[in-house]
Amino acid sequence: MTTTVRTGAATTGFPSFTSYVRARGPVLLRTARALTANPCDAEDLLQTALAKTYVAWERIEDHSALDGYVRRALVNTRTSQWRKRRVDEFPCDELPEPDRSVPPPDPAEQAALRDAMWRAVTRLPARQRAMVILRYYEDLSEAQTAAVLGVTIGTVKSAVSRALGKLREDPEIGRAV
């Protein structure tokens, strides 16, 4: 099967996906670089878009519009990445020096605290326990937690607040610290 891609007035035939990528890869990489701030992220973005194109290769009816298809996959993939993105890295000119005056935490103590915290959470009433697990272990927002449990956001806020108060007062957690 020969695939044809139009580039301006000229028409170029591509017998396979591989030949398409070889011929059009540099142009598509420039598009990916325009969508990202990092050349490595651009390469990852292009690879993801090309993987999506490969999966759909046989279903693409208009092979003269392959560049448009891949570009749309680039934009859609990048948009999904933006939506999912959590900012936990911040660029800086210099790496901060670690504070050597504070000793590193003891892994055994951390494990004991985690175990004590989990036992305290399991002792909470079922509704409060569900809300704490969804909020802090599953990292859902208050609105998402409310939607999952079929309650109002205010109910989630008050129940989680009461649960955290109980956890703060739990004697087993105090002993583990």
N, C-alpha and C positions, 0 to 999 in steps of 0.2 A: 504494500500500500504506500503510495506517495502522498505526502502532505504538502500543500502549497501555502506559502505565506506571502502576502503582498507587502512590499516595502516601497511605498511611493508608487511610481508607475511600473517598476519592475516586479516580476513574479519569480520567486525562488522556490524550487521543489525540495522537500525534505522527506527522504524515504523512511525516516524513523524519528522517534523522540530524541534519541541521542544526537542525531545530526542537527535537529532543531536547537538543542541546548548548546551544542558547540558553536553554531552559527549566531545565535541570538543571545547567548549568555552574557557577553560583555555589555550589550545595550540594556538588558534587563537588570544587570547588576547596578548600572548607573541609576536606574529608576529606584531600586531598593535603597541605594545610598542616599538618594534624595529624601526618602521616607524616614531614615534613621540618622542618628547623630554619630554612630559608631560603625566603622567598616566591617567589623566582625559581626555585629548585629545585622548588617545589610546582607552579608553572606548567608547567615542563618535564615533570614527572612526569605531570601530568594530560594534557598534550598527547600523551605517549607512550601512555598508557592509552586515550585516545580514538582514537588512530590504530589501535591493536589492535582496538578495538571496531568501528571503521569497516570494517576488513578482514573482520570476522566478522559484520557487520550482517545479511546475508541468511541466515546459518546459525543465528542465535540463534532458538531455537524459542519460548521463553517470553519474549515481549516485556514481560510484566508485571514481569519481574525484571531489567530493564536496569541499574538503579542497582546492584544486587548484582553484576552482571557487571562493570561498570566499577570498582566498589570492589575486586573480586577482582583485576582487572588492575592497579589502583594498588598493592595490597599486593604482588603478585607482582613487579611491575616494581621496586618499592622494595627488595624482598628481593634481587633480582638485583644491584641497584646496590650494596647493602651488601656482598655477597659479592665483588664485583669491586673494591671501593673500595681504593685505596692512599692512605694518609695521607701527603701530601707538602706539605700546607698547614697551617699552624698559626696560628690567630687570635692577634693581639697588640694591645695598646693603641696602640703606636707602631711605625712602620716603622723598622727599624734603618738607621742611616746606613752607606753603603758605606765600606769601609776604603780610603781614598785613598792610604795609604802603600804599598800593594801595587799595582804597575802591572797593568793588564789583560793577560791572556795574548795572545801574538802568534798570530793565526789561522794564519799560515804554519807556525809551529813546532808548533802543535796538529795541523795536517794532516800534517806530516812524522812526528810521533810516532804518529798513528793509522795511517799507511801502514806505518811500521816495525813497529808492533805486529801489524798484520794479516799482514805477511810472516813475522814470527816465529811467529805462530799456525799459518800454513800449513806451516811446517817441523816442527811437532810430529808425533809418530807419530799415525796415523789415529784410534786410539781416544782418546788424550788430546785431540786436536784436536776431536773430536766432543763430548767432555764439556765442554771449555772453551767451545765455541760455544753449546752448549745452556744452560750455566750463566750465562754472562756476556753473550752476544750475544742469546740468546733469552729470558734472564731466567727460566729455569726453576729450581725448587727442586732440592735434591739428590734428594729422593724422586721428583720428576717426571722428572728426568734418568735416574735409575736405571730407572724404569718404561719410558721410551722406549727405552732401550738394552738392557733385559732383564738388568740386573746388580743387585747389591746396593748399598745406600746407601754402605756402607763402601768398596766398589770405586770408586764415584764420588769419595768424599772423598780417597782415597789417590791416585788417578790425577790429579785436579785439583790436588792439592797438589804432586805431582811436576811437572806441567805448568807451574804457576806458578813453581816453582823454576827450571825451564829458561828461562822467559820473563824472569825477573829477571836471569839470567846472560847473556842474549843480547847480544852486543856491538853489534849494530845499534840496539837500543833505547837503549843507553847513549849512543851517538853522537847520537841524535835528541833526547835530553833536553838 
